[in-house]
Amino acid sequence: MSLFGRITLPVFLTCSSLAQAPPRPEFEVASIRPSAPLAQGQVSLGLHIDGAQVRGVSLSLRDYLGIAWQTKISNISGPDWIGSGRFDISATIPAGSTQAQVPEMLQALLADRFQVKMHREKREFPVYAIVVGKGGLKMKEIPPDADAGKDEPKEAVNIAAAGGSGAGVGVNLGHGSSYSLANNRFEARKLDMADFAANLERFADRQILDMTSLTGHYDFAIDLTPEDYRAMLIRAAISSGMVLPPEALRAVEGSSEGALGDALQQVGLKLESRKAPLDVLVIDDALKTPTAN
């Protein structure tokens, strides 16, 4: 008789229960509703966490997928409609859970309510690489926070919360990190190069990878020509889902990405055109309308 043949049933059940994976974290309660239409020429969107309350405002399914699986939205492949419809999410984090578990909770919510089915694969893309220029870096690294590495802060946290209009764009990345594009100027506060590259994609025609090997955080500003500033504003509006008139789209088509690279030289950085294999989240199936609350 085998070893397993001599194990009594109660002992077997105990061993089996110990081997089971822990249940995935889920929100205590959650609702998903279509967003109200954006005001003309205005945009305000993002994911906001305040204590146990999570609030998503005017984000597309593609946006939520990117936050949930911590993937750039440019690396999410699926039908066009996953980037067009906008939804508001209101959810409560259960007692004993942490803000760090919110992406996993969002995964569970999207899988349940949108019936999302997906797989991952590698694809090669044309990209821009941010590298340090020959003249060296012209930004001063800011000292690390005394609270770095401690437990999550008690205050509210914004995850890629953004607002904008024809007068400019402002993005709060949380934990004191932010940037703005206004008055022909890009200004950053407490921004690391990985976040800078990821967010600069809002204003470019392809993905941007950080290849600087820089690990610090920086405050810096980049002055732009009026033409480049206008093109960057238009690209930001397109990436946020705003519908623009044909003349605005033609202005972007005539803009030069080389001009953006020239502007980066002010802080000792440059853009290089390359090709790179990237992980892609492929959406195989999903509901256009989430199931009822």
VEXNUKOL-743029 format. One record per residue (C-alpha): x negated, y, z. Coordinates in steps of 0.05 Angstrom, whole numbers, plus 5000, padded with zeros to 4 digits. Layout:
XYZ;...
//
This chain:
500050005000;497450694983;496051225036;502251615014;506450985021;504950965096;506751695109;513451785143;518652235112;518352795165;510852855158;511352875082;516353435084;511853835130;505853755084;510153935023;512754575056;505654795073;503554715000;509055154973;507155844948;509556424991;515856764964;514457374920;515858044953;522358374934;525959024950;531058985005;536159334960;535359654892;539659994839;538160164767;542160684729;541261044662;537861714670;541362374658;539162704593;532763124598;533863874598;532064214533;524564314530;523464034600;520963364627;520463104698;519062374710;515161884753;515361384810;515661684881;514761304946;516861625012;516461155071;520860565055;524360924997;522260824925;525061274871;523761224796;526061814754;527261814678;522261254661;522960764604;522760014613;515760044582;513660544636;516360104692;512959484661;506359864660;506960054734;509359354755;503858974719;498759544727;497759574652;497060174605;503460274567;499360294503;497559564519;504859344522;507659054457;515058974446;521159244409;521459994401;527460064447;523359884510;520360574504;526560974488;531960854540;530861194607;532760924675;532861164748;531060654802;532760724875;530060184921;528260034994;521959695016;523659165069;520859235140;513958925147;512059045074;507059555048;506860064992;501459634960;506659094947;511259564907;508459344839;510058614856;517058814880;518059194816;515958574777;521258174812;526558714800;525058774725;524958014716;531657964751;535458554723;532458614653;531157864645;524158034620;520157464589;512957584568;506057314555;498957594552;494157574493;487857914468;488058404409;482858854378;484259594375;480760224351;479160614414;475361214439;469961104491;468261654540;460761664553;455862154585;452862624534;445462684518;444963324558;447362974622;453463064664;455663784678;460663624733;459363624807;461663014846;466063194906;464562864973;468662244990;474562325036;473462155109;479961745106;477661335045;478460595057;483460675113;490560405113;495860715069;497661435085;504161585120;506062145073;509862075008;506061814948;507161974875;505261444824;504061794757;509362324772;509462834716;512963474698;512363924638;515264414589;512864854533;508865244585;504564644605;503963964637;502663764710;501263054734;500662834807;497062164813;497662144889;492562164945;490462874925;488862694853;492163114798;491063494734;494564034694;494564274622;496565004618;494265664590;489265354541;485764984598;485464274626;484064274701;482863654743;482563554818;479562944852;479762554788;475361934775;473261754705;477761144699;483961574714;481362134669;480561654610;487361334621;490961994626;487262324569;490761824524;497062244533;493662754488;490162304437;492061834380;488961194409;486860874474;480961164512;476260734554;471760974609;464560754593;460961264635;459260804694;460961384739;464361184804;465561854838;471262364838;470663044806;473863724803;472864034734;475964474681;475664464604;477465074562;481264934497;482565314433;489865524425;490465024366;487764444406;491864634467;498264644426;496763964394;495463664463;502063934490;505763634431;502462954441;504162974515;511463124498;511562534448;508662054500;513862264551;519562094503;521662794482;524762864413;521063414374;522663784309;518963564245;514664194244;511764004313;510063304289;506563594227;502364034272;499763414308;498263054243;493763634223;489963654289;482963374297;480862884351;473863134340;475963794372;477863414436;470963094436;467763784427;471664054487;469163484531;461963704518;463364284566;462963794624;457463344594;461962804565;463362584494;468062124455;465561554411;469861164362;469460414373;473459774369;474859354430;478758714448;484158904498;489058514540;496158614514;502658474551;507458204498;514858264513;518257654483;525257814507;528958294551;535858604561;537059294534;541959424591;540259164661;545158714696;549959054745;547559314812;
//
